[in-house]
Amino acid sequence: MPTLTAADANEVKANFRKGILPVTRVSEMRRLTLQSATRVLQTTALLNEVMRKRAEFARSLEGIGRQKAERAAAKYQDTTVRLNDIRGRIQSVSEKLLYAGMARSTTRGPAESLTSGCFEK
């Protein structure tokens, strides 16, 4: 489809005033001008829509990254809490075993502490 420049439009108008061109040619020029303006508006609207969508996707992508970082930090914190809890339990059991071993060795005599409980009847 042909496009119409400003120089073409001025030439058509000048030729119409001189009586060289028929009214149909001027109507065709106006139709082409309107069609061209419509295409410009459609293209501008489409470009604005694409830019808006791009900005929306960029914000969404930032949000996803932020959420991922927050989840990782929360998981790290939960794991640290669990690890500290397990360390506390191990420390407690270790102290109980140490205490039980010391209590057992103090209740037996020196000879009894050397023999194993597996051989007792």
N, C-alpha and C positions, 0 to 999 in steps of 0.2 A: 504494500500500500504506500503510495507516495506521501512524503512529508512536505510540509509547507513552511518555508522560511519567511522572515519578515520582509525580505527584499521581494520575494515572489508575491506576497500579499499586496505590497505597495504597487508593484507592476500591474497586477490584475486590476486593482482599483483605478489606477491611472488609465489603463486601456478601456475600462468600462466607461469612465467619464468621457473619453474621446469617442465612444460609440463603437469601438473596434470589437469588443467582446459582448456576447449575449448575457442575459441575466442568469442563465443556467450555469455559466462558468463562474460567476460571482457567487452563486448559491453553493456550487461545488467547493469554492475556496472557503466559504464560511463553514461548510460541513467539515472540511479537512482541518480547519482551525479549531473547531470545537472538539473534533476527534483527537487531535493532537493534545489539546489542553486536558481532555479526559484521561488520556494515557499518562500524562505527566502527573495528574492527581492520583491516579491509581498506583503508579509506580512509587510516588512519595508516600502514600498510605501504606503500601506493602513494605517499603523500606522502614518506615516507623514501626510497623508491627514486628518486623524481624529484629530490629534493634531492641524493642521492648522485651521480646521473647529471650533474646540473648542476655539481657540484663537479668531477667527473671531466672534463667538457667544458671547464670554466674552466682546469683544469691543462693540458689538452691544448692549448688555445688559447695559453696562456702559453708552452708549450714550442715551439709553432710560431713564435711571434714571436721567441723567443730563438734558434731555429735559423736563422730568416731573417736576423736581425742578425749571427749568427756567420758565415753564408755571405757576407753583404755585406762584412763586415770582412776575411774571408779573400780574397775577390775583389779588394778594394781593395789589400790587401797584395801579392797576386800581380801586380796591374797596376803597382803602384809599383816592384816589383822588376824587372819587364820594362822599364818606362820608364827606370829607372836603367841597366839593361844597354844599352838602345838609345842612351841619352845617352853612355855610355862608348864605345860603338862609333863613334858619330858624332864624338866628340872625338878618338878614335884616328885615324880616317880623315882628319879635318881636319888633325891634326898631320902625318900622313904626306904629305898633299897639299901642305901648307905647306913641309915639308922638301924634297919632290921639286921644288917650284917654286923654292925657294932654291938647291938643288943644280944645277938646270938653268940658272938664271941665272948662277951662278958659273962653270960650265964653258964657257959661251959668252962671247963678247966682247959689248961694249955694242951693236954693230950687229946681231949675230945674235939677241940677245934681243928686239929690236924686230920682227923678221920672224917670221911665223907658220910653223909646221911644215907647214901645208897646201900651201905653195908649193914645198916641197923635192921634188927628184926622186929 
